[in-house]
Every structure is written in C-alpha cells, then in structure tokens.
C-alpha cells in the first residue's frame, strides 16, 4: 500500500482525503514513478468539484475513488515491458495522461504513479523536484503555444491547427503573467528574443522583472488595453470573453493566442483587423520535456513556487489556489 490523496465525492477541498491506496503495477510501455513532488493545475480543482461550471451532460461520471493531478517529479521505481531509455533510479518528470484522463484523474497526488513512457522526460540536473513538478503542464502549455505544438492531434478549439509565430524583435504581451503558465511563457518569449510586456497585479512586479519582463502593467491600477500599443502577439493566459479587449491595441497581421478560449466572441472583429486568433490543447510529451530540460538546467527558464506543502495537506493547497493571486506554482511534496 501507499499513501495517496483520494476523493470519494465531488465538492470543495474538504473532499480530498489523505489515505491508504494500492500501489499500482505497470503495464506494457509504462513506468512506475516514486513521486517526490506533484503540482496543482486548474484541471485539478475543476475535476475535484465535478466540473460544475459545465452543462450536466458534459460533466464526468462519478467513478470514485479518484486521484487528482497530472504533474509529477520523482524517481523511476519500476519499468514495464518494452520500455527503453529509462532505468530504476532515473530522476524524471512528467505531465501524465493529459488530456486523456481529464475527466477521471491522472493520479499524481500519490506516492507512486504509472505513466506511459512516451510522456516521461528526464528531470534536468540543477533543479529540485519541487521545480520539476511545477514545470510540466505550465511549461508545455507555453511551449506548445509559442514554440512548437509537437503533435498532430485534432484541435478541439478550432478547425485548423494552432501555429506558433516568430517572436524575435516582436512586442509580446502576456496577460496573467504571474500565474503558472504566464510566468513561464514570458520567459519563453524573452528567450526567443521578444520585448515582453507582463500584465499582473503590482504585487508581482519585482519577480516578473527578475524573470525578464521588459515592462509590467499593474491591471489593478490601469486597463492594460488602454496603455498598450503596437502589439504583435498577445498571449492571454486568463482568456474568456475579455480577451477581445486586446484586439484594438494590436498591429495588423498580429496574433491573439488564448489559453482558455471559451466565451471569446471577437472573431469577426479580429478578421476585420487582420489579426489571427488561435488556441490549442496542451498534450503530454516526454520528448518536449527533454527538449526544454537544458533551459531549466541552465536557469534560462525558472519555475517560481508560490507554496509548497506536504501531500497530506492537499486540501490546504487547494484552498490556497482558491484564494487567487498565485505567483507561479503550488506544489505538494513527498518525503
């Protein structure tokens, strides 16, 4: 048996229970990881409460108990048949089974998890497991939006594939820049040679500039769309209908990338202005985690940790997420 955080009903953070669970056995092509840290992501709290914001017919079935979490960093414990490139003792990190298990839980909040080998990357030397766990979903999202999609799966948000755009010398605004995706996306854009404008609460000004932001706009003091001009790309990590406000301050031929495009209704205006609007669904990729590993190893990209709590305090971690104004990632640790 192992310790895990399971839930037996949908609801608030109080449904998360630290308890015993069976240690899973790897099937062909799978790796069992002894988890050292796991991070929180928005799909975790959406699933925890049963995706209550969705119409009833779209909500997940009540298949309990379930274990939340997609992002882990840890050590290879056991490899299944037909697995190559990994041996017990290897330090690894992964975004597991996403979006395949989005409605059932990928199992990260546990001492042991099973992951398809193709979704596992070698954790970079020079970063600890807290940073390793904080990176996968947020960094893969930034990477697949800004650098390389890395797969040819159908795009659930639009009829055409998402296509990143060259950023060298371009003016790039990142909305929600202090959050999990945002703080990594601004670093990716800066690494690509962009002039990066970060939008966040003024509480985050110092860390955002330290991460490479050329300008920081405090949205609590001014409306970013009223003080921004000549933008070539906006990556809106908040998204929704409000993303349309940025169209008026963008250059013709620019692009508006929306991490959460649900509710966006500015497509006609974007077409009139000659602006491309696009989104994509992040997908697990061990190969891309290996690609970005050197950037994490040498400090070009850094993972900021808002809060680190023991696995047993997962409910408190979810409470922290609900408080908002998160700076970077919330991580659960396992001794």
N, C-alpha and C positions, 0 to 999 in steps of 0.2 A: 504494500500500500504506500501511497504518497499523500502529501498534503496538497490541497487544491482549494480554490475559491469557486464554489458552485452556487447555482441558484435553482430553486425548485418552483419558482413562480416569477412572473413579470412584475416589476414595480420599481421603487426607489432604491437607493443604495443599501437600505436595510435588508434587501433580499439576498445580498451577497454573503455567503456563509463559508467560513474557513473550516474545512473538514477533511476527513479521510476519503480517498478515492483510489480506485485500482490503477496501478502503473500500467500504461498501455504497451502493447507489444508491436514492434514494427512489422509491416507487411513488405512485400517486394518493392524496392525502389524508395523505401522510407528510411529516415534517420531518426533515432530517438535522441533527444537533446536533454541533458540535465540543465535545467533553467537556472541562470544566475540573476536575471532581471527580465522584467516584462514591462512594456509601456502601455499607457492608455491612449486611445484614439476615439474620435467621435462615434464610429460604429459600435464601440463597446457600450456606451450609455444609451444609444438608440435601441440596441438589441436588449439591453437589460430591462428596459421598460416596455418591450414588445413592439417597438416601432409604432408607438401610439399616435404619432402625427400622420401616419399613413391611413388610407381608407381600410376598413376592416378586411376586405378581400385580399389586400396586399400584405397583411401582417403575417409574421411567422407562426407556424404551428407550435402548440405547447408541447415541446419534446424535451422534457426535463429528466434528470438534472442536466444543465448545460454549463460549460466553462467558457467564459468570455476571453477575448484577447487574441491579437494576431501577431504582435511584435515581441520577439524574444532575443536574448543574447545568452549564450551558455557554452556548454562543452558537449561534444559528441559522446554519447554514452554507449550506443549500440547502433550498428548499421544493418539494414535488411539486405536481402539477396539483391544482386545486380546493382548495388551501389558502388560507384568508383569515385575516387578523388577525396574521400573522407575516411578517417580512421578514428577510433575511440581516443579521446584526449584532445582532438582538434577544437580550438575555440571558434565558434561560429555565431552568425546572427541571421535573422530571417523575418520576413513578413509571411505568415503562414496562411495558405489556403484562402487567399483573398482575390477576387470577391466570391469564390466558390462557396465558402461557408458563412457568408454574410448573415444568413438567417438562422444559423444553428450554433455558432460559436466555434472558434478555431482552437481553443484550449490552452492559450498562453498563460493564464493565471494558475499555474500548477508547477510542481517540482520537476515533472517530466512531460515532454510533448513529443508527438510524432509529426514529422514534416517530410513531404516529398523532397527528395534530394535536389531536384532542379530548382527548388525555392530557397535553398540554403547558400549563403555566402560565407567566406572565411572572414571572421572578425578582424579588422585592421589591428596591427600591433600599435601600441601607443595610446589606445583609448580603452577605458574600462568597460565593464559590462553594462553599467548604467547608461553610458553614452551609446554603447552598441545596441541596447534595447530601444533607446529613444530614436534611433535613426531610421529604421526600415520603411514604415509606411509614409512618414512625412518626407523623407528624402527621395524615395521612389516617386512620390507624387510630384515633387518639384522637378525631378529629373525627367519624368515622362511628359510633363507639360512643356519644359523648357529646352531639353536637350535631345532626347530620343524616346519615342514611345516604346520601342523594343518588342512589340508583338503585333500580330495582325488580327486579333480578336475583334469581332464587331463592336462598334462604339454604341453603347446603349443610349447616349445622349443626343446623337445626331447621325444622319445617314452617311456621312463621309468621315474618313479617318481624321484624327487630330494631327496637325503638322506643326512642330515647333518652328520658330523663326530665328534667323541670325540676330544676335544681340550686341555684337561688338560695336561700340560707339553709339548705341541707341539709348534713348531715355526710357527707363523702365520704372513703373510704379507698382509696388507690391502692397496691396491692401490686406490688412490683418497680418502685418509683418512681424509681430512679436509672438505669434502662435506657432504651433508645431510645424506646419508646412511653411508658413510665411518666413520664419527666421532662417530656414534652410534655403528657401527659394531666393531670398535676397543675396545669400552667399553664392549660390549657383550663378545667378545673373551677374554678380560682380566678377566672379571667376571668368565668365565669358566676355568680360570687357564692357559691360553696360554701366551707364550712370544710373544709380539706383536711388529711387525715392521711396522711403518706407512710411507707410501710414499706420499709426498705432496710437495708443494713449501716451501722453507725455511721460508717464511713469517708466516707459521703456526706452526713452531717448538715449540714454548713455549706452546701454547694451547694444542697441541697433547700430549706433555709430561705431562701436567697437567691432561689430561684425562686418562693417564695411559700407553701411549706408552713407551715401553722399549727402542726402537731405532726409530729415524726419519731419513729418507733418503730424501734429497732435490733433486728432479728429475731435477731441473734446473741446478744442478752442476755435477751430475753423473747419469749414467744409472743404475736404481735400479737392473736390471737383471745382471749387471756386478759386483755388490758389495754384492749380497745376495747369501747365500749358505744354504744347508740343510733345505729347507723349507718343512714343512709338509702340509700346506694349504696356498693357495693364494686366497684371495677374491678380485677380480678385479672389483671395482665399476665404472671403466671407460669402460672397456670391448672393444668389437670390435676385429678386426684382430690383434691388437697389443698385446692382452692378451697372444698370443702364445710365446712371448719372455720370459715369466717366466718359461716355461717348463724345460729349461736347468738348472735352479738353484733349482729344486725341488727333494726331495727324492723319490725313487721308492715306490709306494704304497700311495703317497700323492694325494692331490686333488686340482684342479683348479676350483673355483666357479666363474662364470662370470655373473654379474648382467645384462649386455647387451651383449648377445652372438652373435648378428647379425654381420656377416662378419668374425667370427672366423673360421680359416681353419687349425687348428693344431691338429685335432682329430687323424689323423694317427700317428703323432709324439708322442702324448700323449699315445696312445695304445702301441707304441714301448717301451716307457719309463716306462710303468706300472703306469700311472697317470690317475686318474679319472677326467673327465671334466664334469661339470654339471651346470645347471641353472634352474631357476623356475620363475613363475609369481606370484608376491605378490598379495594376495587377502584379502579383507576386513574381519575382525574378531574382534568382540567385546569381545569375550572370551579371545583372546590373549592379547588384550589391558588391560583387567583386570588382566591377569597373570603378565604382565610386570609392572603394576602400582606400586607395592611395591618397585621395583628397582628404579623407578623415584622418589617415595616419599622419600626414604632414601638417595638419592644422589648417589647411586651406578652407575646409568646412568644419565647423564646430557645432556640436549638439549642446544646446543650453537646457539645463534641468531646472524646472520650476520647483518640483517637490519630489523627494524620494522617500518612500515609506515601505515597511516590511509587507510581504504578501498578505499576512494576516490582517492588515489594515486597508484592504482593498476598498471597503465601504467608505472609509475616510478619504481615500484617494478620489473616489467618485464624487464625494461631497466637495472636495477642492475643485474638481472640474466644473461643477455646477456654479461655483462662485464666480467664474469668469476671470478675465484679465490675466490669463495664463501666460507666463513668459517661458516659451519653449515647451518642454515635455514633462509630464507626470509619469513617474516610474515606480514600479514595485520591485523590491529586492528580495532575494532568497539567499540565505547563508549557505 
